[in-house]
Amino acid sequence: MGTFHGGIGFACKTGEQFFDQQGPAAGGQPKGIRCDLIHGGSHNFKLASNSSEIKASGACLARRVLGPRFGAGKRRVLGVNAAVRIADLTAELVHHFLRHLEEDRHNGIVTRNLRLAAIHSFFHYLAIVDPRHLTHSHAIIAVPFKRRPHRVAQYLEREEVQEVFRQIDCSTLCGQRDDALLRMLYNTGMPAQELVDLDVRHVRFSRPSTVLIFGKGRKERVCPLWHETVASVKGYLQTRSVRFTDAVPLFLNTDGNRLTRYGVRYIVTHRISQAARRCPTLLNRPVTPHTWRHTTAMHLLQSNVDLAMIRSWLGHASIETTNAYVEIDMEMKRKTLASAEMILPKPKTPPSSWRANKNVLSWLSTL
């Protein structure tokens, strides 16, 4: 039946029918659907063709889906080896679970909405494979997401970016790696996950130099590379003695394994803290790998690059996402304000002066 991707919570990582002993070729009937929870191993949630039960480990459901305290305290039916009916998973229970996330576990709105999105995904899938639960599924899907404030994206100024690179000691292996990594981030504006997924063979070192990036949904895009970026990456790879056509990770950690997103975040934080000693504007600023993505977009926009090209550069699915950078460009807003000031007539009334106040003049003459 293909692959069904969900999120954390009720999500099914894969959806695959499995049949009885006769098999599909012999006309066997599907016994259920195999589902893998993203959090922890593989468990069978059997949506039996002659029953509305989900036969699963209740303890696993309480631990992996609802959480240990919530599952044990709110739903005693979720005991060990308990059969959990779909009817037990009501909209009221989902509301209780979401409140538990915010009030007891102190999760943020983003985490709360991610859990709810996973629950929605499961019941969307359930409504398709078993229409008998259509009404019940729609009641769960109707549970709304919670609105959250949209913060203004932060980015680095050009002087701050230059200061970060000036503080990197490229005479060491870690310095060469960090210099090449940050140049690749700034050049391409790719997210951290796309960066750590790169292999050496994904980079074209001959002219025109490019890098093949795999985005969400394995969508491919090609981004051009500056000469300085290529030279830095070449220098880093020469210390590792790898060929440019090898299918090995582009960036490694100190253990010789592929660098992770958390490693990229640590490198960014470490290099920003070093640069902050010479650049006070970097103090007390939360700079993350995604901040470099915003920085790339803003500097391209300030260089009068077309929005459609920036969208292609960053791999945005919609131009509306790219339009958000126009709203945070203060320099463009200042230029717009300056042009509007030229249109307005100058005020006719002269500015106030102490010379026009006779009482002040009289008082001064008495001194």
C-alpha positions in Angstrom: 0.0 0.0 0.0 3.0 2.3 -0.3 4.5 4.3 2.6 2.6 6.4 5.1 4.7 9.0 6.9 3.5 10.6 10.1 5.1 12.4 13.0 5.6 11.8 16.7 2.7 10.4 18.7 0.1 8.2 17.0 2.1 8.3 13.8 2.6 5.2 11.7 5.9 5.3 10.0 4.9 2.7 7.4 1.6 1.3 6.3 1.8 -2.2 4.9 -1.0 -4.8 4.6 -0.1 -8.2 5.8 -2.2 -11.3 4.9 -3.2 -14.6 6.5 -1.4 -17.8 5.7 -3.0 -18.1 2.3 -1.3 -14.9 1.1 -2.6 -12.3 -1.4 -2.0 -14.5 -4.4 -4.3 -17.2 -3.0 -7.0 -14.8 -2.3 -6.1 -14.3 1.4 -7.8 -11.5 3.3 -5.7 -8.7 4.8 -5.6 -9.2 8.6 -4.4 -5.8 9.4 -1.9 -3.0 8.9 1.6 -3.0 10.2 2.6 0.3 11.8 6.0 1.3 13.1 6.0 4.0 15.8 8.7 6.6 15.2 9.5 6.5 18.9 11.0 3.1 19.6 10.7 -0.2 17.8 8.2 -1.9 15.7 4.7 -2.7 17.0 1.6 -4.2 15.3 -1.5 -2.1 15.4 -3.9 -4.6 13.8 -7.0 -3.0 12.3 -8.7 -6.3 11.9 -11.1 -6.7 9.0 -13.8 -8.2 11.3 -13.2 -6.0 14.3 -12.7 -2.4 15.2 -10.0 -3.1 17.7 -6.4 -2.0 17.6 -4.6 -5.0 19.1 -1.4 -3.5 20.5 0.5 -3.4 23.7 -1.3 -0.9 25.9 1.8 -0.2 27.9 3.7 0.7 24.7 0.8 2.9 23.6 0.7 4.7 26.9 4.5 5.1 27.0 5.2 6.0 23.4 2.0 7.9 22.5 0.4 9.4 25.5 3.5 9.5 27.8 4.0 7.4 30.9 2.3 9.7 33.5 -0.6 10.7 31.2 -1.3 7.2 30.0 -1.2 5.6 33.5 -3.1 8.4 35.2 -5.8 9.2 32.7 -6.5 5.9 31.0 -6.3 2.9 33.2 -7.6 0.8 30.3 -4.1 1.0 28.8 -2.7 -1.7 30.9 -0.1 -4.3 29.9 -1.4 -6.4 27.0 -4.6 -4.4 26.9 -6.6 -4.2 23.7 -7.2 -0.6 22.9 -10.3 0.2 20.9 -10.4 3.0 18.4 -13.5 4.2 20.4 -11.2 4.8 23.4 -9.2 7.3 21.4 -11.7 10.1 21.6 -11.5 13.8 20.9 -11.8 14.4 24.6 -8.8 12.2 25.3 -6.8 14.1 22.6 -7.7 17.4 24.3 -6.5 16.0 27.7 -3.3 14.8 26.1 -2.6 18.2 24.6 -3.2 20.0 27.9 -0.9 17.4 29.5 1.8 18.4 27.1 1.6 22.1 27.9 0.7 22.1 31.6 2.6 19.0 32.9 5.4 18.5 30.5 5.8 22.2 29.8 6.1 21.7 26.0 5.8 24.7 23.7 3.1 25.4 21.1 5.2 24.0 18.3 5.7 20.7 20.0 2.0 20.5 20.9 1.0 21.1 17.3 3.5 18.5 16.0 1.9 15.9 18.2 -1.5 16.9 17.0 -0.4 16.7 13.4 0.7 13.2 13.9 -2.6 12.2 15.5 -4.4 13.9 12.5 -2.2 12.0 10.1 -3.1 8.6 11.7 -6.9 9.3 11.6 -6.7 10.6 8.1 -5.2 7.3 7.1 -7.7 5.4 9.2 -10.6 7.1 7.5 -9.3 6.0 4.1 -8.5 2.3 4.9 -11.6 1.7 7.1 -14.6 4.0 6.3 -16.5 2.6 9.2 -14.5 4.9 11.4 -15.1 7.9 9.2 -17.3 9.8 11.7 -15.0 9.1 14.6 -11.9 10.1 12.6 -13.5 13.4 11.6 -14.1 14.2 15.2 -10.4 13.7 16.0 -9.3 15.6 12.9 -11.6 18.6 14.0 -9.4 19.2 17.0 -7.8 22.5 16.0 -4.1 23.5 16.1 -3.1 26.3 18.5 -2.0 29.6 17.0 1.5 30.8 17.9 3.2 34.1 17.6 5.3 34.4 14.4 8.6 36.0 15.4 10.7 38.1 13.1 13.5 36.1 11.5 17.0 37.1 12.8 20.0 37.4 10.5 23.6 38.5 10.6 25.0 41.7 9.1 27.8 41.5 6.6 30.3 42.8 9.1 29.3 40.2 11.6 29.7 37.4 9.1 33.2 38.7 8.2 34.2 38.8 11.8 33.1 35.2 12.4 35.4 34.0 9.6 38.3 36.2 10.8 38.3 34.4 14.2 38.6 30.9 12.7 42.1 29.4 12.9 42.5 27.5 9.7 45.8 26.0 10.7 44.0 23.3 12.6 41.9 20.5 11.2 38.8 21.6 13.2 39.4 25.2 12.0 39.6 24.0 8.3 36.4 22.0 8.8 34.5 24.8 10.5 35.6 27.3 7.9 34.5 25.1 5.0 31.2 24.2 6.8 30.2 27.8 7.5 31.2 28.9 4.0 29.0 26.2 2.6 26.1 27.3 4.9 26.5 30.9 3.9 26.9 30.2 0.2 23.9 27.9 -0.2 21.6 28.8 2.7 20.7 25.1 3.2 19.3 23.8 6.4 21.5 21.9 8.8 20.0 18.5 7.9 20.6 19.0 4.2 24.2 20.0 5.0 25.0 16.9 7.1 23.4 14.6 4.4 26.0 15.8 1.8 28.6 13.4 0.5 31.9 14.4 -1.2 30.6 13.2 -4.6 27.7 15.7 -4.3 30.1 18.6 -4.8 31.3 19.4 -8.3 34.8 21.0 -8.0 35.3 21.7 -11.7 33.9 24.8 -13.2 31.1 25.7 -12.9 31.3 24.6 -9.3 28.0 23.4 -7.9 26.6 21.3 -5.1 23.7 18.8 -5.4 21.3 19.3 -2.4 18.6 16.9 -1.4 15.7 18.8 0.2 12.4 17.7 1.8 10.7 14.8 0.0 14.1 14.0 -1.7 13.7 17.0 -4.0 16.9 17.8 -5.7 18.3 21.3 -6.4 21.7 22.5 -7.6 23.3 25.5 -6.1 26.3 27.3 -7.5 29.4 27.7 -5.3 31.8 30.6 -4.9 35.4 30.1 -5.7 36.3 30.8 -2.0 33.9 28.1 -0.9 35.3 25.5 -3.2 38.9 26.3 -2.2 38.0 26.0 1.5 36.3 22.6 1.0 39.2 21.3 -1.1 41.7 22.3 1.6 39.6 20.4 4.2 39.3 17.3 2.1 43.0 17.2 1.3 43.7 16.7 4.9 41.4 13.7 5.0 43.0 12.1 1.9 39.7 11.4 0.1 39.0 11.6 -3.6 36.4 14.0 -4.9 34.3 11.2 -6.3 34.1 9.2 -3.0 30.7 8.4 -1.5 31.8 9.5 2.0 30.3 12.2 4.2 31.5 15.7 3.4 31.8 16.8 7.0 33.0 14.5 9.9 33.0 15.0 13.6 36.0 14.4 15.9 35.2 10.6 16.0 35.4 10.3 12.2 31.6 9.8 11.8 29.2 11.8 9.8 28.4 15.2 11.5 24.9 15.5 12.9 22.6 18.5 13.1 23.5 18.9 16.8 27.2 19.0 15.8 26.5 21.8 13.3 24.6 23.7 16.0 27.5 23.3 18.4 30.0 24.6 15.8 27.9 27.6 15.0 27.4 28.5 18.6 31.1 28.0 19.3 32.3 30.2 16.4 29.7 32.9 17.2 30.9 33.1 20.9 34.5 33.5 19.6 33.5 36.3 17.3 31.5 38.0 20.0 34.7 39.0 21.8 35.5 41.4 18.9 32.0 42.0 17.7 29.7 43.1 20.6 26.6 43.0 18.5 26.8 39.2 18.6 26.5 39.1 22.4 23.3 37.6 23.8 22.0 36.8 20.3 20.6 33.3 19.6 22.4 32.4 16.4 21.6 28.9 15.0 22.3 27.2 11.7 19.0 28.4 10.5 20.1 32.0 11.2 22.7 31.5 8.5 19.9 30.5 6.1 18.1 33.8 6.9 21.4 35.6 6.5 21.9 34.2 3.0 18.4 35.1 1.9 18.7 38.7 3.3 22.1 39.4 1.7 20.9 38.1 -1.6 17.8 40.3 -1.4 20.0 43.3 -0.4 22.1 42.6 -3.5 19.0 43.1 -5.6 18.6 39.4 -6.5 15.2 38.6 -7.8 12.8 36.9 -5.3 12.2 34.0 -7.7 15.9 33.3 -7.9 16.1 33.4 -4.0 13.2 31.0 -3.8 15.1 28.6 -6.1 18.4 29.2 -4.3 16.8 28.2 -0.9 14.5 25.5 -2.2 11.3 27.2 -1.0 8.1 25.4 -2.1 6.2 28.7 -2.3 7.2 32.2 -3.2 5.1 33.4 -0.2 7.8 32.0 2.1 10.5 34.0 0.3 8.3 37.2 0.5 8.7 37.2 4.2 12.3 38.4 3.9 11.1 41.6 2.2 9.2 42.5 5.4 12.2 42.2 7.7 14.7 44.1 5.5 15.0 47.4 7.4 17.3 49.0 4.8 14.6 48.7 2.1 12.1 50.1 4.5 14.4 53.1 5.3 14.8 53.8 1.6 11.0 53.6 1.1 10.4 56.0 4.0 13.0 58.4 2.6 11.3 58.5 -0.8 8.0 59.2 0.9 9.4 62.1 2.9 10.4 63.8 -0.3 6.7 63.8 -1.4 5.4 65.5 1.7 5.5 69.3 1.8 7.7 71.1 4.3 5.8 72.5 7.4 4.8 76.1 7.0 5.1 77.1 10.6 8.7 77.9 11.6 10.3 75.9 14.4 9.8 77.3 17.9 12.6 79.3 19.3 13.3 81.0 22.6 13.8 84.2 20.8 10.1 84.4 20.0 9.2 84.3 23.7 9.1 87.9 25.0 8.9 86.8 28.6 12.2 85.0 28.3 13.8 88.1 26.7 12.5 90.3 29.4 13.8 88.1 32.1 17.2 87.9 30.5 17.4 91.7 30.3 16.9 91.9 34.1 20.0 89.8 34.8 
